[in-house]
Amino acid sequence: MSMFGQHARVRAAQQRMSEARQAVAAPASSLLARGERHPLIVLGVAAGAGFVMGRMNVHPLRLPGMGALVGGVMSELTALGARFLAHATAEDA
């Protein structure tokens, strides 16, 4: 492959990455703002997730690639739970 073809592929990948970052920026900043408004809820959800993982004896680093997978899933579930609780608390207030 020529250098120009590789350069075009790199530019296209950079463009896709930039678009993905912009798509994630608004929900992430909203979640951070909710976390700042309700820090105890976020801390409680994170502590609960850590407790559950400890009680289930989850050792994701024993299998290659599982650490990232389980960590990503747990962080996503924690974020969803925190978002749900923050939204529910905001509606009650």
MDAnalysis code that builds the backbone (N, CA, C; Angstrom):
import MDAnalysis as mda
import numpy as np

u = mda.Universe.empty(279, n_residues=93, atom_resindex=np.repeat(np.arange(93), 3), trajectory=True)
u.add_TopologyAttr("name", ["N", "CA", "C"] * 93)
u.add_TopologyAttr("resid", np.arange(1, 94))
u.add_TopologyAttr("resname", ["MET", "SER", "MET", "PHE", "GLY", "GLN", "HIS", "ALA", "ARG", "VAL", "ARG", "ALA", "ALA", "GLN", "GLN", "ARG", "MET", "SER", "GLU", "ALA", "ARG", "GLN", "ALA", "VAL", "ALA", "ALA", "PRO", "ALA", "SER", "SER", "LEU", "LEU", "ALA", "ARG", "GLY", "GLU", "ARG", "HIS", "PRO", "LEU", "ILE", "VAL", "LEU", "GLY", "VAL", "ALA", "ALA", "GLY", "ALA", "GLY", "PHE", "VAL", "MET", "GLY", "ARG", "MET", "ASN", "VAL", "HIS", "PRO", "LEU", "ARG", "LEU", "PRO", "GLY", "MET", "GLY", "ALA", "LEU", "VAL", "GLY", "GLY", "VAL", "MET", "SER", "GLU", "LEU", "THR", "ALA", "LEU", "GLY", "ALA", "ARG", "PHE", "LEU", "ALA", "HIS", "ALA", "THR", "ALA", "GLU", "ASP", "ALA"])
u.atoms.positions = np.array([
    [0.847, -1.171, 0.000],
    [0.000, 0.000, 0.000],
    [0.891, 1.233, 0.000],
    [0.494, 2.214, -0.730],
    [1.304, 3.425, -0.824],
    [1.182, 4.258, 0.447],
    [2.115, 5.159, 0.596],
    [2.111, 6.026, 1.764],
    [0.878, 6.925, 1.768],
    [0.428, 7.336, 0.589],
    [-0.758, 8.193, 0.499],
    [-2.011, 7.439, 0.933],
    [-2.096, 6.160, 0.590],
    [-3.232, 5.348, 1.009],
    [-3.253, 5.167, 2.520],
    [-2.087, 4.925, 3.095],
    [-2.003, 4.788, 4.546],
    [-2.348, 6.098, 5.237],
    [-1.900, 7.188, 4.676],
    [-2.192, 8.501, 5.261],
    [-3.700, 8.775, 5.227],
    [-4.344, 8.396, 4.156],
    [-5.793, 8.588, 4.048],
    [-6.526, 7.725, 5.080],
    [-6.048, 6.495, 5.297],
    [-6.669, 5.627, 6.299],
    [-6.486, 6.188, 7.700],
    [-5.318, 6.745, 7.971],
    [-5.061, 7.346, 9.285],
    [-5.961, 8.552, 9.491],
    [-6.096, 9.385, 8.486],
    [-6.978, 10.556, 8.591],
    [-8.428, 10.146, 8.821],
    [-8.874, 9.107, 8.119],
    [-10.250, 8.630, 8.301],
    [-10.453, 8.088, 9.720],
    [-9.454, 7.367, 10.233],
    [-9.559, 6.844, 11.601],
    [-9.563, 7.982, 12.619],
    [-8.762, 9.008, 12.384],
    [-8.752, 10.154, 13.284],
    [-10.090, 10.877, 13.266],
    [-10.706, 10.973, 12.117],
    [-12.011, 11.612, 12.003],
    [-13.080, 10.823, 12.757],
    [-13.049, 9.478, 12.608],
    [-14.011, 8.635, 13.330],
    [-13.817, 8.760, 14.839],
    [-12.574, 8.831, 15.285],
    [-12.294, 8.963, 16.713],
    [-12.779, 10.307, 17.241],
    [-12.599, 11.338, 16.464],
    [-13.069, 12.664, 16.868],
    [-14.590, 12.685, 16.990],
    [-15.280, 12.072, 16.045],
    [-16.744, 12.008, 16.099],
    [-17.219, 11.186, 17.290],
    [-16.521, 10.096, 17.588],
    [-16.902, 9.268, 18.739],
    [-16.707, 10.030, 20.043],
    [-15.630, 10.789, 20.146],
    [-15.392, 11.589, 21.353],
    [-16.479, 12.638, 21.537],
    [-16.886, 13.268, 20.453],
    [-17.939, 14.277, 20.553],
    [-19.273, 13.647, 20.928],
    [-19.535, 12.427, 20.449],
    [-20.790, 11.751, 20.774],
    [-20.849, 11.357, 22.248],
    [-19.708, 11.084, 22.854],
    [-19.665, 10.649, 24.248],
    [-19.564, 11.837, 25.204],
    [-19.131, 12.971, 24.736],
    [-18.862, 14.119, 25.609],
    [-20.108, 14.601, 26.347],
    [-21.235, 14.742, 25.678],
    [-22.444, 15.269, 26.330],
    [-22.982, 14.325, 27.405],
    [-23.155, 13.018, 27.129],
    [-23.631, 12.139, 28.207],
    [-22.648, 12.038, 29.369],
    [-21.353, 12.047, 29.073],
    [-20.360, 11.953, 30.146],
    [-20.385, 13.189, 31.025],
    [-20.490, 14.357, 30.425],
    [-20.530, 15.574, 31.236],
    [-21.819, 15.652, 32.045],
    [-22.919, 15.162, 31.491],
    [-24.179, 15.121, 32.233],
    [-24.073, 14.189, 33.434],
    [-23.454, 13.032, 33.230],
    [-23.283, 12.087, 34.328],
    [-22.362, 12.656, 35.398],
    [-21.302, 13.331, 34.998],
    [-20.410, 13.953, 35.975],
    [-21.127, 15.044, 36.762],
    [-21.965, 15.808, 36.086],
    [-22.717, 16.856, 36.783],
    [-23.677, 16.242, 37.803],
    [-24.337, 15.156, 37.435],
    [-25.228, 14.479, 38.385],
    [-24.433, 13.919, 39.560],
    [-23.248, 13.411, 39.261],
    [-22.398, 12.899, 40.328],
    [-21.977, 13.980, 41.292],
    [-21.759, 15.184, 40.792],
    [-21.396, 16.295, 41.668],
    [-22.593, 16.743, 42.504],
    [-23.798, 16.654, 41.942],
    [-24.995, 17.039, 42.693],
    [-25.372, 15.998, 43.744],
    [-25.087, 14.728, 43.464],
    [-25.475, 13.627, 44.358],
    [-24.263, 12.728, 44.627],
    [-23.249, 13.231, 45.329],
    [-22.031, 12.427, 45.515],
    [-22.240, 11.184, 46.380],
    [-23.120, 11.240, 47.353],
    [-23.317, 10.075, 48.213],
    [-23.979, 8.924, 47.470],
    [-24.852, 9.237, 46.532],
    [-25.494, 8.183, 45.741],
    [-24.454, 7.492, 44.869],
    [-23.615, 8.281, 44.217],
    [-22.586, 7.703, 43.350],
    [-21.611, 6.876, 44.173],
    [-21.213, 7.385, 45.318],
    [-20.301, 6.648, 46.192],
    [-20.952, 5.358, 46.685],
    [-22.224, 5.433, 47.037],
    [-22.938, 4.236, 47.494],
    [-23.047, 3.181, 46.420],
    [-23.338, 3.592, 45.203],
    [-23.448, 2.634, 44.094],
    [-22.091, 2.001, 43.812],
    [-21.041, 2.805, 43.817],
    [-19.702, 2.267, 43.575],
    [-19.294, 1.303, 44.686],
    [-19.590, 1.663, 45.930],
    [-19.265, 0.775, 47.044],
    [-20.075, -0.516, 46.959],
    [-21.337, -0.401, 46.596],
    [-22.174, -1.593, 46.444],
    [-21.665, -2.510, 45.352],
    [-21.261, -1.937, 44.238],
    [-20.732, -2.755, 43.145],
    [-19.437, -3.437, 43.572],
    [-18.589, -2.723, 44.286],
    [-17.357, -3.329, 44.784],
    [-17.640, -4.450, 45.773],
    [-18.618, -4.247, 46.647],
    [-18.992, -5.276, 47.617],
    [-19.521, -6.519, 46.913],
    [-20.390, -6.320, 45.925],
    [-20.960, -7.462, 45.190],
    [-19.864, -8.217, 44.454],
    [-18.953, -7.506, 43.822],
    [-17.856, -8.185, 43.117],
    [-16.993, -8.968, 44.097],
    [-16.770, -8.411, 45.277],
    [-15.980, -9.119, 46.278],
    [-16.688, -10.349, 46.813],
    [-17.997, -10.258, 47.032],
    [-18.756, -11.397, 47.542],
    [-18.894, -12.503, 46.497],
    [-18.928, -12.126, 45.224],
    [-19.041, -13.121, 44.164],
    [-17.694, -13.754, 43.856],
    [-16.638, -13.290, 44.539],
    [-15.287, -13.807, 44.343],
    [-14.859, -13.677, 42.880],
    [-15.116, -12.527, 42.307],
    [-14.780, -12.262, 40.915],
    [-13.289, -11.939, 40.819],
    [-12.592, -12.717, 40.031],
    [-11.172, -12.488, 39.787],
    [-10.970, -12.371, 38.281],
    [-11.223, -11.208, 37.719],
    [-11.202, -11.080, 36.259],
    [-9.821, -11.208, 35.651],
    [-8.768, -11.067, 36.435],
    [-7.432, -11.086, 35.850],
    [-6.900, -12.492, 35.627],
    [-7.655, -13.508, 35.980],
    [-7.200, -14.884, 35.761],
    [-7.244, -15.280, 34.298],
    [-8.147, -14.700, 33.538],
    [-8.262, -15.009, 32.111],
    [-7.844, -13.798, 31.296],
    [-7.052, -14.002, 30.257],
    [-6.624, -12.865, 29.435],
    [-7.818, -12.150, 28.802],
    [-7.849, -10.858, 28.939],
    [-8.899, -10.051, 28.342],
    [-10.130, -9.895, 29.207],
    [-10.278, -10.709, 30.226],
    [-11.477, -10.642, 31.057],
    [-11.459, -9.441, 31.999],
    [-10.271, -8.987, 32.373],
    [-10.183, -7.830, 33.256],
    [-10.832, -6.611, 32.636],
    [-10.510, -6.359, 31.385],
    [-11.092, -5.212, 30.682],
    [-12.584, -5.409, 30.460],
    [-12.978, -6.627, 30.125],
    [-14.390, -6.899, 29.866],
    [-15.237, -6.728, 31.128],
    [-14.820, -7.367, 32.214],
    [-15.587, -7.276, 33.455],
    [-15.529, -5.865, 34.011],
    [-14.345, -5.248, 33.947],
    [-14.226, -3.873, 34.432],
    [-15.101, -2.920, 33.642],
    [-15.145, -3.103, 32.339],
    [-15.988, -2.248, 31.497],
    [-17.461, -2.457, 31.770],
    [-17.859, -3.713, 31.919],
    [-19.260, -4.016, 32.192],
    [-19.660, -3.474, 33.559],
    [-18.813, -3.688, 34.548],
    [-19.145, -3.217, 35.899],
    [-19.179, -1.696, 35.949],
    [-18.253, -1.045, 35.261],
    [-18.282, 0.417, 35.276],
    [-19.512, 0.936, 34.551],
    [-19.914, 0.263, 33.489],
    [-21.124, 0.663, 32.765],
    [-22.365, 0.461, 33.627],
    [-22.433, -0.673, 34.308],
    [-23.576, -0.924, 35.197],
    [-23.593, 0.062, 36.363],
    [-22.424, 0.371, 36.891],
    [-22.343, 1.340, 37.976],
    [-22.801, 2.710, 37.501],
    [-22.368, 3.094, 36.305],
    [-22.778, 4.394, 35.765],
    [-24.285, 4.431, 35.516],
    [-24.832, 3.349, 34.971],
    [-26.279, 3.302, 34.739],
    [-27.052, 3.351, 36.052],
    [-26.580, 2.609, 37.052],
    [-27.241, 2.628, 38.348],
    [-27.164, 3.998, 39.001],
    [-26.003, 4.626, 38.914],
    [-25.850, 5.966, 39.490],
    [-26.736, 6.965, 38.763],
    [-26.808, 6.851, 37.453],
    [-27.658, 7.749, 36.672],
    [-29.130, 7.556, 37.042],
    [-29.538, 6.293, 37.184],
    [-30.920, 6.001, 37.555],
    [-31.243, 6.560, 38.941],
    [-30.358, 6.308, 39.907],
    [-30.613, 6.783, 41.261],
    [-30.578, 8.300, 41.333],
    [-29.653, 8.922, 40.625],
    [-29.598, 10.394, 40.638],
    [-30.846, 10.981, 40.008],
    [-31.320, 10.367, 38.930],
    [-32.524, 10.849, 38.266],
    [-33.745, 10.645, 39.156],
    [-33.819, 9.488, 39.827],
    [-34.951, 9.215, 40.717],
    [-34.945, 10.151, 41.908],
    [-33.757, 10.450, 42.422],
    [-33.649, 11.369, 43.562],
    [-34.010, 12.782, 43.141],
    [-33.625, 13.170, 41.951],
    [-33.941, 14.511, 41.463],
    [-35.455, 14.678, 41.268],
    [-36.138, 13.618, 40.843],
    [-37.582, 13.692, 40.643],
    [-38.317, 13.768, 41.980],
    [-37.779, 13.096, 43.014],
    [-38.411, 13.108, 44.322],
    [-38.272, 14.450, 45.009],
    [-37.202, 15.157, 44.719],
    [-36.949, 16.430, 45.402],
    [-37.837, 17.549, 44.887],
])
